[in-house]
Every structure is written in structure tokens, then in C-alpha cells.
Amino acid sequence: MTGAEIVGTLLRASASLTAVVPAERIKLGQLPEGILLPALLVRVVSLIDRQPLKRTGWVRSIGRISVTVRAASYREHVEIIGLLRECCAGWTGNLAGAERISILTAGLGPDLLGPGNSFEQAQDFRVSFDAEI
């Protein structure tokens, strides 16, 4: 499990977010050409080396995860950024083999013009969790 997979799973499970961005438009790695808008791209920006915890059989991972919003209007992309923060910021718990997960916001990127005159902006999160070795 990676921080990107954790964030992607939480986003797809959020009813308020998937009412605006269908789960099939929340992608890891790359958005396909011609994807319908709005869409979300979840990527790992950086990962601190995994540190084994002494005598526990677990490793601690800390990553910076970026969720890029691509939307047809400025208003829509701002709404979706708010939904992302609502869904992930401050989240703690266990999920699919990852334990002691904590998610904090880690910055908001600039407003950009994306492909086809779309509006883009990235919300970053700091995701830390323990996983078995």
C-alpha cells in the first residue's frame, strides 16, 4: 500500500466527492487522453525512506501525495478542492493493511490552465502510515 493508494481509496469512498467526480475519473499515475471532466489525478510527489520500527515487524512511511483537480470551470475546481480537504485532511485510521494512518494537508498549488482550456490545481497531503515488513 502506498500513500497514493490510501488517498485514492478514501476519495473513491467519499459520497460527497463522487457525487461531483465519479469514482472512475479518480486515477493514479496519469489521466487518460480525452477523460471527461471533472477528473482527479493522485500521484506521489515524494517519499521519505521507509524506516523499520525496532523489534515490531513494521515500517513507517511518510509521503507527500498530490491530488490534481482538472475541471471545466474555475468555480467547479474550487468546490472540488474543498471536497478533497473535507475528505482527507485530518483523517486517521487503518485501511487495507496500512495502520496508524494520518493525513494532513501539505499545501495548495497554483491555479493553472490545463488541456482543452480546463482549470487545474493541486492539493497536497502528507500521508504517514505503518505497514508490515
DSSP file (Angstrom, degrees, kcal/mol; ACC not computed):
  #  RESIDUE AA STRUCTURE BP1 BP2  ACC     N-H-->O    O-->H-N    N-H-->O    O-->H-N    TCO  KAPPA ALPHA  PHI   PSI    X-CA   Y-CA   Z-CA
    1    1 A M              0   0    0      0, 0.0     2,-0.3     0, 0.0    96,-0.0   0.000 360.0 360.0 360.0 137.7    0.0    0.0    0.0
    2    2 A T     >  -     0   0    0      1,-0.1     4,-2.2    96,-0.0     5,-0.1  -0.751 360.0-108.1-115.5 166.5    1.2    3.5   -0.9
    3    3 A G  H  > S+     0   0    0     -2,-0.3     4,-2.5     1,-0.2     5,-0.2   0.868 121.2  54.4 -60.2 -36.3    0.1    6.9    0.3
    4    4 A A  H  > S+     0   0    0      2,-0.2     4,-2.8     1,-0.2    -1,-0.2   0.898 107.9  49.0 -65.2 -40.2   -1.4    7.5   -3.2
    5    5 A E  H  > S+     0   0    0      2,-0.2     4,-2.4     1,-0.2    -2,-0.2   0.895 110.7  51.2 -66.0 -38.9   -3.4    4.3   -2.9
    6    6 A I  H  X S+     0   0    0     -4,-2.2     4,-2.2     2,-0.2    -2,-0.2   0.955 113.6  43.4 -61.7 -50.5   -4.6    5.3    0.6
    7    7 A V  H  X S+     0   0    0     -4,-2.5     4,-2.6     1,-0.2    -2,-0.2   0.922 113.5  51.8 -63.1 -44.4   -5.8    8.8   -0.6
    8    8 A G  H  X S+     0   0    0     -4,-2.8     4,-2.4     1,-0.2    -1,-0.2   0.900 109.5  50.3 -58.3 -42.0   -7.3    7.3   -3.8
    9    9 A T  H  X S+     0   0    0     -4,-2.4     4,-1.3     1,-0.2    -1,-0.2   0.920 111.7  47.3 -63.1 -44.4   -9.3    4.8   -1.7
   10   10 A L  H  X S+     0   0    0     -4,-2.2     4,-0.6     2,-0.2    -2,-0.2   0.902 111.9  50.4 -64.7 -40.6  -10.6    7.5    0.6
   11   11 A L  H >< S+     0   0    0     -4,-2.6     3,-1.1     1,-0.2     7,-0.3   0.929 110.4  48.6 -63.4 -45.0  -11.6    9.7   -2.3
   12   12 A R  H 3< S+     0   0    0     -4,-2.4    -1,-0.2     1,-0.2    -2,-0.2   0.753 110.4  53.1 -67.4 -22.7  -13.5    6.9   -4.1
   13   13 A A  H 3< S+     0   0    0     -4,-1.3     2,-0.7    -5,-0.2    -1,-0.2   0.538  84.6 101.5 -87.9  -7.5  -15.3    6.1   -0.8
   14   14 A S    <X  -     0   0    0     -3,-1.1     4,-2.8    -4,-0.6     5,-0.2  -0.694  54.7-164.7 -84.9 113.0  -16.5    9.7   -0.3
   15   15 A A  H  > S+     0   0    0     -2,-0.7     4,-1.1     1,-0.2    -1,-0.2   0.883  89.4  51.8 -63.3 -39.5  -20.1   10.1   -1.3
   16   16 A S  H  4 S+     0   0    0      2,-0.2     4,-0.4     1,-0.2    -1,-0.2   0.885 114.7  42.5 -67.6 -36.7  -20.0   13.9   -1.4
   17   17 A L  H >> S+     0   0    0      1,-0.2     4,-3.2     2,-0.2     3,-1.7   0.930 112.5  51.0 -74.2 -46.1  -16.9   13.8   -3.7
   18   18 A T  H 3< S+     0   0    0     -4,-2.8    -1,-0.2     1,-0.3    -2,-0.2   0.654  98.6  67.5 -70.9 -12.3  -18.1   11.1   -6.0
   19   19 A A  T 3< S+     0   0    0     -4,-1.1    -1,-0.3    -5,-0.2    -2,-0.2   0.764 116.4  27.2 -70.4 -24.1  -21.4   12.9   -6.5
   20   20 A V  T <4 S+     0   0    0     -3,-1.7    -2,-0.2    -4,-0.4    -3,-0.1   0.792 134.3  31.4-102.7 -43.0  -19.3   15.6   -8.3
   21   21 A V  S  < S-     0   0    0     -4,-3.2    -1,-0.3    -5,-0.1    18,-0.1  -0.937  88.4-131.0-119.8 105.3  -16.4   13.5   -9.6
   22   22 A P    >   -     0   0    0      0, 0.0     3,-2.5     0, 0.0    -3,-0.1  -0.218  22.1-115.5 -56.5 145.7  -17.4    9.9  -10.4
   23   23 A A  G >  S+     0   0    0      1,-0.3     3,-1.7     2,-0.2   -11,-0.1   0.799 113.7  63.0 -54.2 -33.6  -15.1    7.2   -8.9
   24   24 A E  G 3  S+     0   0    0      1,-0.3    -1,-0.3   -12,-0.1   -12,-0.0   0.607  98.8  56.7 -71.5  -9.0  -14.0    6.0  -12.4
   25   25 A R  G <  S+     0   0    0     -3,-2.5    15,-2.6     2,-0.0     2,-0.7   0.217  83.1  93.2-103.5  13.2  -12.5    9.5  -13.0
   26   26 A I  E <   +a   40   0A   0     -3,-1.7     2,-0.3    13,-0.2    15,-0.2  -0.924  63.1 177.8-104.6 107.1  -10.2    9.3   -9.9
   27   27 A K  E     -a   41   0A   0     13,-2.8    15,-3.0    -2,-0.7     2,-0.4  -0.797  28.0-140.3-118.5 150.7   -7.0    8.0  -11.3
   28   28 A L  E    S+a   42   0A   0     -2,-0.3     2,-1.4    13,-0.2    15,-0.2  -0.893  81.8   0.9-103.4 139.7   -3.5    7.2  -10.0
   29   29 A G  S    S+     0   0    0     13,-1.8     2,-0.3    -2,-0.4    12,-0.1  -0.424 125.3   8.6  91.2 -62.2   -0.4    8.0  -12.1
   30   30 A Q        -     0   0    0     -2,-1.4    -2,-0.1    12,-0.0    12,-0.1  -0.992  63.1-124.9-157.0 142.7   -1.9    9.6  -15.3
   31   31 A L        -     0   0    0     -2,-0.3     3,-0.1    -4,-0.1    10,-0.1  -0.775  38.8-117.4 -87.1 133.6   -5.2   10.9  -16.7
   32   32 A P    >   -     0   0    0      0, 0.0     3,-1.5     0, 0.0    -1,-0.0  -0.334  37.8 -89.4 -67.4 152.2   -6.1    9.3  -20.0
   33   33 A E  T 3  S+     0   0    0      1,-0.2     0, 0.0    -2,-0.0     0, 0.0  -0.337 111.6  13.8 -56.4 137.9   -6.4   11.5  -23.1
   34   34 A G  T 3  S+     0   0    0      1,-0.2    -1,-0.2    -3,-0.1     3,-0.1   0.649  83.2 168.1  71.7  16.5   -9.9   12.8  -23.5
   35   35 A I    <   -     0   0    0     -3,-1.5    -1,-0.2     1,-0.1     4,-0.1  -0.361  41.0-108.1 -62.1 140.9  -11.1   12.0  -20.0
   36   36 A L        -     0   0    0      2,-0.1    -1,-0.1     1,-0.1    -2,-0.0  -0.379  52.2 -79.6 -67.3 148.7  -14.5   13.6  -19.1
   37   37 A L  S    S+     0   0    0     -3,-0.1    34,-0.2    -2,-0.1     2,-0.1  -0.740 101.6  46.6-101.8 151.1  -14.3   16.5  -16.6
   38   38 A P  S    S+     0   0    0      0, 0.0     2,-0.3     0, 0.0    33,-0.2   0.565  76.1 157.5 -78.0 158.9  -14.1   16.9  -13.7
   39   39 A A  E     - B   0  70A   0     31,-2.4    31,-2.6    -2,-0.1     2,-0.4  -0.971  29.3-142.1-145.5 156.9  -11.3   14.3  -13.0
   40   40 A L  E     -aB  26  69A   0    -15,-2.6   -13,-2.8    -2,-0.3     2,-0.5  -0.970   4.8-160.3-125.4 139.5   -8.7   13.8  -10.3
   41   41 A L  E     -aB  27  68A   0     27,-2.2    27,-2.9    -2,-0.4     2,-0.5  -0.982   7.8-162.1-119.7 122.3   -5.1   12.6  -10.6
   42   42 A V  E     +aB  28  67A   0    -15,-3.0   -13,-1.8    -2,-0.5     2,-0.3  -0.911  20.1 164.6-108.6 123.9   -3.4   11.2   -7.5
   43   43 A R  E     - B   0  66A   0     23,-2.6    23,-2.9    -2,-0.5     2,-0.5  -0.965  40.2-114.5-139.3 153.9    0.4   11.0   -7.5
   44   44 A V  E     - B   0  65A   0     -2,-0.3    21,-0.2    21,-0.2     3,-0.1  -0.785  26.6-179.9 -84.1 125.0    3.3   10.5   -5.1
   45   45 A V  E     -     0   0A   0     19,-3.2     2,-0.3    -2,-0.5    -1,-0.2   0.858  67.8 -13.8 -89.5 -46.2    5.4   13.7   -5.0
   46   46 A S  E     - B   0  64A   0     18,-1.3    18,-2.6     2,-0.0    -1,-0.4  -0.988  55.4-155.0-155.1 158.1    8.0   12.4   -2.6
   47   47 A L  E     - B   0  63A   0     -2,-0.3     2,-0.3    16,-0.2    16,-0.2  -0.986  16.6-136.7-139.6 125.2    8.5    9.6   -0.1
   48   48 A I  E     - B   0  62A   0     14,-3.0    14,-0.6    -2,-0.4     3,-0.1  -0.623  49.3 -84.9 -77.0 139.7   10.8    9.6    2.9
   49   49 A D  E     -     0   0A   0     -2,-0.3     2,-0.2     1,-0.1    -1,-0.1  -0.092  49.8-103.5 -47.4 137.3   12.7    6.4    3.2
   50   50 A R  E     -     0   0A   0     11,-0.1    11,-0.2    -3,-0.1    -1,-0.1  -0.485  37.2-153.0 -66.6 129.0   10.8    3.6    4.9
   51   51 A Q  E     - B   0  60A   0      9,-2.0     9,-2.5    -2,-0.2     2,-0.2  -0.917   9.0-133.5-111.4 117.5   12.1    3.2    8.5
   52   52 A P  E     - B   0  59A   0      0, 0.0     2,-0.4     0, 0.0     7,-0.3  -0.464  20.7-129.1 -67.4 137.7   11.8   -0.1   10.2
   53   53 A L    >>  -     0   0    0      5,-3.0     3,-1.8    -2,-0.2     4,-0.7  -0.754  37.8 -94.6 -87.4 132.2   10.4    0.2   13.8
   54   54 A K  T 34 S-     0   0    0     -2,-0.4    -1,-0.1     1,-0.3     5,-0.0  -0.173  94.4 -18.1 -53.9 127.6   12.6   -1.7   16.2
   55   55 A R  T 34 S+     0   0    0      1,-0.1    -1,-0.3     2,-0.0    -2,-0.0   0.678 113.0  98.2  53.6  25.9   11.5   -5.2   17.0
   56   56 A T  T <4 S-     0   0    0     -3,-1.8    -2,-0.1     2,-0.2    -1,-0.1   0.701  82.8-128.1-112.6 -24.5    8.0   -4.7   15.7
   57   57 A G  S  < S+     0   0    0     -4,-0.7    76,-3.0     1,-0.3     2,-0.3   0.605  74.5 109.8  82.5  11.7    8.0   -6.1   12.2
   58   58 A W  E     - C   0 132A   0     -5,-0.4    -5,-3.0    74,-0.3     2,-0.4  -0.854  54.2-151.9-118.9 153.9    6.5   -2.8   10.9
   59   59 A V  E     -BC  52 131A   0     72,-2.8    72,-2.2    -2,-0.3     2,-0.5  -0.963  14.5-134.4-122.5 147.1    7.9    0.1    8.8
   60   60 A R  E     -BC  51 130A   0     -9,-2.5    -9,-2.0    -2,-0.4     2,-0.4  -0.860  21.7-170.2 -99.9 128.8    6.9    3.7    8.9
   61   61 A S  E     - C   0 129A   0     68,-3.0    68,-2.3    -2,-0.5     2,-0.4  -0.953   7.2-174.3-119.7 140.4    6.3    5.5    5.6
   62   62 A I  E     +BC  48 128A   0    -14,-0.6   -14,-3.0    -2,-0.4     2,-0.3  -0.986  14.7 171.0-133.7 122.8    5.7    9.2    5.1
   63   63 A G  E     -BC  47 127A   0     64,-2.9    64,-2.9    -2,-0.4     2,-0.6  -0.941  34.6-130.5-133.7 154.2    4.8   10.6    1.7
   64   64 A R  E     -BC  46 126A   0    -18,-2.6   -19,-3.2    -2,-0.3   -18,-1.3  -0.926  31.5-166.9-100.0 120.9    3.7   13.8    0.0
   65   65 A I  E     -BC  44 125A   0     60,-3.0    60,-2.9    -2,-0.6     2,-0.5  -0.928   5.7-154.8-115.7 130.5    0.7   13.0   -2.2
   66   66 A S  E     -BC  43 124A   0    -23,-2.9   -23,-2.6    -2,-0.5     2,-0.6  -0.896   4.8-165.6-108.2 131.3   -0.6   15.4   -4.7
   67   67 A V  E     -BC  42 123A   0     56,-2.6    56,-2.5    -2,-0.5     2,-0.5  -0.949  12.1-159.1-115.0 109.8   -4.2   15.3   -5.9
   68   68 A T  E     -BC  41 122A   0    -27,-2.9   -27,-2.2    -2,-0.6     2,-0.5  -0.777   3.8-151.1 -92.6 127.4   -4.6   17.4   -9.1
   69   69 A V  E     -BC  40 121A   0     52,-3.3    52,-1.4    -2,-0.5     2,-0.5  -0.837  10.2-171.7 -95.3 129.5   -8.1   18.6   -9.9
   70   70 A R  E     +BC  39 120A   0    -31,-2.6   -31,-2.4    -2,-0.5     2,-0.3  -0.988  19.7 162.9-120.4 120.4   -9.0   19.1  -13.6
   71   71 A A  E     - C   0 119A   0     48,-2.6    48,-3.0    -2,-0.5    43,-0.2  -0.885  47.7-122.3-137.3 163.4  -12.4   20.8  -14.1
   72   72 A A  S    S+     0   0    0     -2,-0.3     2,-0.3    46,-0.2     3,-0.1   0.694  95.0  31.0 -80.4 -20.6  -14.3   22.6  -16.8
   73   73 A S  S  > S-     0   0    0     46,-0.1     4,-2.0     1,-0.1     5,-0.2  -0.951  74.3-123.2-138.4 158.3  -14.8   25.8  -14.7
   74   74 A Y  H  > S+     0   0    0     -2,-0.3     4,-2.2     1,-0.2     5,-0.2   0.924 113.6  52.8 -62.7 -45.1  -13.0   27.7  -12.0
   75   75 A R  H  > S+     0   0    0      1,-0.2     4,-2.1     2,-0.2    -1,-0.2   0.905 108.9  50.0 -58.5 -43.5  -15.9   27.5   -9.7
   76   76 A E  H  > S+     0   0    0      1,-0.2     4,-2.3     2,-0.2    -1,-0.2   0.905 109.7  49.8 -64.7 -42.0  -16.1   23.7  -10.1
   77   77 A H  H  X S+     0   0    0     -4,-2.0     4,-2.1     1,-0.2    -1,-0.2   0.880 110.1  50.9 -68.0 -34.8  -12.4   23.2   -9.4
   78   78 A V  H  X S+     0   0    0     -4,-2.2     4,-1.8     2,-0.2    -1,-0.2   0.911 110.1  50.3 -65.6 -41.8  -12.6   25.4   -6.2
   79   79 A E  H  X S+     0   0    0     -4,-2.1     4,-1.8     1,-0.2    -2,-0.2   0.911 110.8  49.2 -60.4 -43.2  -15.6   23.3   -5.0
   80   80 A I  H  X S+     0   0    0     -4,-2.3     4,-2.5     2,-0.2    -1,-0.2   0.885 105.7  56.0 -68.3 -38.8  -13.7   20.1   -5.6
   81   81 A I  H  X S+     0   0    0     -4,-2.1     4,-2.2     1,-0.2    -1,-0.2   0.921 108.1  50.2 -56.9 -43.1  -10.6   21.3   -3.7
   82   82 A G  H  X S+     0   0    0     -4,-1.8     4,-2.3     1,-0.2    -1,-0.2   0.897 109.7  50.0 -61.7 -40.7  -12.9   21.9   -0.7
   83   83 A L  H  X S+     0   0    0     -4,-1.8     4,-2.2     2,-0.2    -2,-0.2   0.875 108.5  53.0 -66.3 -37.5  -14.3   18.4   -1.0
   84   84 A L  H  X S+     0   0    0     -4,-2.5     4,-2.5     2,-0.2     5,-0.4   0.943 111.3  45.7 -60.3 -47.9  -10.8   16.9   -1.2
   85   85 A R  H  X S+     0   0    0     -4,-2.2     4,-1.6     1,-0.2    -2,-0.2   0.901 112.3  51.3 -63.6 -41.5   -9.8   18.7    2.0
   86   86 A E  H  < S+     0   0    0     -4,-2.3    -1,-0.2    -5,-0.2    -2,-0.2   0.888 114.3  44.8 -60.9 -40.3  -13.1   17.7    3.7
   87   87 A C  H  < S+     0   0    0     -4,-2.2    -2,-0.2    -5,-0.1    -1,-0.2   0.902 129.6  16.5 -72.0 -44.0  -12.5   14.1    2.8
   88   88 A C  H >< S+     0   0    0     -4,-2.5     3,-2.3    -5,-0.2    15,-0.2   0.809  89.0 104.0-108.0 -35.5   -8.8   13.7    3.7
   89   89 A A  T 3< S+     0   0    0     -4,-1.6    15,-0.2    -5,-0.4    36,-0.0  -0.300  99.9   3.5 -61.4 125.5   -7.5   16.4    5.9
   90   90 A G  T 3  S+     0   0    0     13,-2.2    -1,-0.3     1,-0.3     2,-0.2   0.513  91.0 153.2  81.5   5.0   -7.1   15.2    9.5
   91   91 A W    <   +     0   0    0     -3,-2.3    12,-2.0    12,-0.3     2,-0.3  -0.476  16.2 175.8 -71.4 135.5   -8.1   11.6    8.6
   92   92 A T  E     +D  102   0A   0     10,-0.2     2,-0.3    -2,-0.2    10,-0.2  -0.975  24.6  79.2-135.0 151.8   -6.7    8.9   10.9
   93   93 A G  E     -D  101   0A   0      8,-1.6     8,-2.9    -2,-0.3     2,-0.3  -0.973  69.9 -61.5 152.3-163.5   -7.3    5.2   11.0
   94   94 A N  E     +     0   0A   0     -2,-0.3     2,-0.3     6,-0.2     5,-0.2  -0.902  42.0 177.0-120.3 148.8   -6.4    1.8    9.4
   95   95 A L  E >   -D   98   0A   0      3,-2.8     3,-2.3    -2,-0.3    -2,-0.0  -0.885  58.0 -28.5-159.2 120.7   -7.1    0.8    5.8
   96   96 A A  T 3  S-     0   0    0     -2,-0.3     3,-0.1     1,-0.3   -90,-0.0   0.826 127.9 -33.3  45.2  54.2   -6.2   -2.3    3.7
   97   97 A G  T 3  S+     0   0    0      1,-0.3    35,-0.5    34,-0.0     2,-0.4   0.289 116.1 107.7  89.5 -11.1   -3.1   -3.4    5.6
   98   98 A A  E <   -DE  95 131A   0     -3,-2.3    -3,-2.8    33,-0.1     2,-0.3  -0.860  51.1-167.0 -99.7 135.0   -1.9    0.0    6.5
   99   99 A E  E     + E   0 130A   0     31,-3.0    31,-3.1    -2,-0.4    -5,-0.2  -0.841  58.4  20.8-123.8 159.3   -2.2    1.0   10.1
  100  100 A R  E    S+     0   0A   0     -2,-0.3     2,-0.2    29,-0.2    -1,-0.2   0.896  78.3 179.9  53.3  45.2   -2.0    4.2   12.2
  101  101 A I  E     -D   93   0A   0     -8,-2.9    -8,-1.6    -3,-0.2     2,-0.4  -0.540   8.9-178.7 -75.0 137.8   -2.6    6.3    9.0
  102  102 A S  E     -DE  92 128A   0     26,-2.4    26,-2.4    -2,-0.2     2,-0.5  -0.994   7.3-164.4-137.7 138.2   -2.7   10.0    9.5
  103  103 A I  E     + E   0 127A   0    -12,-2.0   -13,-2.2    -2,-0.4     2,-0.3  -0.981  10.6 173.3-126.1 127.1   -3.3   12.6    6.7
  104  104 A L  E     - E   0 126A   0     22,-2.2    22,-3.2    -2,-0.5     2,-0.1  -0.912  38.7-100.9-124.9 154.3   -2.6   16.3    6.9
  105  105 A T  E     - E   0 125A   0     -2,-0.3    20,-0.3    20,-0.2     3,-0.1  -0.470  31.6-174.0 -70.4 150.8   -2.8   19.0    4.3
  106  106 A A  E     -     0   0A   0     18,-2.8    19,-0.2     1,-0.5    -1,-0.1   0.016  53.0 -54.2-138.6  28.3    0.6   19.9    2.8
  107  107 A G  E     -     0   0A   0     17,-0.4    17,-3.2     2,-0.0    -1,-0.5  -0.195  43.8-108.9 116.8 154.2    0.0   22.9    0.6
  108  108 A L  E     - E   0 123A   0     15,-0.2    15,-0.2    -2,-0.1    -3,-0.0  -0.979  31.8-137.3-120.8 128.3   -2.1   24.0   -2.3
  109  109 A G        -     0   0    0     13,-3.6     2,-0.1    -2,-0.4     3,-0.1  -0.132  33.3 -78.8 -78.1 178.1   -0.6   24.5   -5.7
  110  110 A P        -     0   0    0      0, 0.0    12,-0.3     0, 0.0     2,-0.3  -0.339  47.1 -98.6 -75.2 157.2   -1.2   27.4   -8.2
  111  111 A D        -     0   0    0     10,-0.1     2,-0.3    -2,-0.1    10,-0.2  -0.621  52.0-177.1 -69.5 131.2   -4.2   27.8  -10.4
  112  112 A L  E     -F  120   0A   0      8,-2.9     8,-2.8    -2,-0.3     2,-0.6  -0.924  31.6-119.2-130.2 155.4   -3.2   26.6  -13.9
  113  113 A L  E     -F  119   0A   0     -2,-0.3     6,-0.2     6,-0.2     3,-0.1  -0.867  39.2-164.4 -90.3 126.2   -4.8   26.3  -17.3
  114  114 A G    >   -     0   0    0      4,-3.0     3,-0.9    -2,-0.6     4,-0.5  -0.254  35.5 -49.6 -99.3-171.6   -4.9   22.7  -18.3
  115  115 A P  G >  S+     0   0    0      0, 0.0     3,-1.0     0, 0.0    -1,-0.2  -0.253 123.6  15.8 -59.0 144.7   -5.5   20.9  -21.6
  116  116 A G  G 3  S-     0   0    0      1,-0.2    -2,-0.1    -3,-0.1     0, 0.0   0.827 134.4 -62.9  62.3  33.6   -8.5   22.0  -23.6
  117  117 A N  G <  S+     0   0    0     -3,-0.9    -1,-0.2     1,-0.2     2,-0.1   0.798  94.8 152.3  60.2  30.7   -9.0   25.2  -21.5
  118  118 A S    <   -     0   0    0     -3,-1.0    -4,-3.0    -4,-0.5     2,-0.4  -0.406  45.9-117.3 -83.2 168.2   -9.6   23.2  -18.4
  119  119 A F  E     -CF  71 113A   0    -48,-3.0   -48,-2.6    -6,-0.2     2,-0.4  -0.916  33.4-173.6-109.2 132.3   -8.8   24.6  -14.9
  120  120 A E  E     +CF  70 112A   0     -8,-2.8    -8,-2.9    -2,-0.4     2,-0.3  -0.950  14.7 158.2-130.0 147.5   -6.3   22.7  -12.8
  121  121 A Q  E     -C   69   0A   0    -52,-1.4   -52,-3.3    -2,-0.4     2,-0.4  -0.934  26.4-136.5-160.6 146.5   -5.0   23.0   -9.2
  122  122 A A  E     -C   68   0A   0    -12,-0.3   -13,-3.6    -2,-0.3     2,-0.5  -0.900   6.3-161.7-112.1 135.4   -3.2   20.5   -6.9
  123  123 A Q  E     -CE  67 108A   0    -56,-2.5   -56,-2.6    -2,-0.4     2,-0.3  -0.970  18.1-152.3-108.5 124.2   -3.9   19.9   -3.3
  124  124 A D  E     -C   66   0A   0    -17,-3.2   -18,-2.8    -2,-0.5   -17,-0.4  -0.719   9.8-167.2 -99.3 149.8   -1.1   18.1   -1.5
  125  125 A F  E     -CE  65 105A   0    -60,-2.9   -60,-3.0    -2,-0.3     2,-0.6  -0.961  20.1-135.0-131.2 149.5   -1.3   15.9    1.6
  126  126 A R  E     -CE  64 104A   0    -22,-3.2   -22,-2.2    -2,-0.3     2,-0.5  -0.939  28.3-170.7-103.3 115.9    1.2   14.4    4.0
  127  127 A V  E     +CE  63 103A   0    -64,-2.9   -64,-2.9    -2,-0.6     2,-0.4  -0.935   7.6 177.7-114.2 121.8    0.3   10.8    4.5
  128  128 A S  E     +CE  62 102A   0    -26,-2.4   -26,-2.4    -2,-0.5     2,-0.3  -0.966  12.4 149.8-123.0 142.4    2.1    8.7    7.2
  129  129 A F  E     -C   61   0A   0    -68,-2.3   -68,-3.0    -2,-0.4     2,-0.4  -0.987  38.4-118.8-162.3 162.0    1.3    5.1    8.0
  130  130 A D  E     -CE  60  99A   0    -31,-3.1   -31,-3.0    -2,-0.3     2,-0.3  -0.884  28.4-179.9-107.7 142.0    2.8    1.8    9.3
  131  131 A A  E     -CE  59  98A   0    -72,-2.2   -72,-2.8    -2,-0.4   -33,-0.1  -0.983  34.1 -99.2-138.1 149.7    2.9   -1.4    7.2
  132  132 A E  E      C   58   0A   0    -35,-0.5   -74,-0.3    -2,-0.3   -75,-0.1  -0.382 360.0 360.0 -67.8 145.5    4.2   -4.8    8.0
  133  133 A I              0   0    0    -76,-3.0    -1,-0.1    -2,-0.1   -75,-0.1   0.468 360.0 360.0 -73.2 360.0    7.6   -5.7    6.6
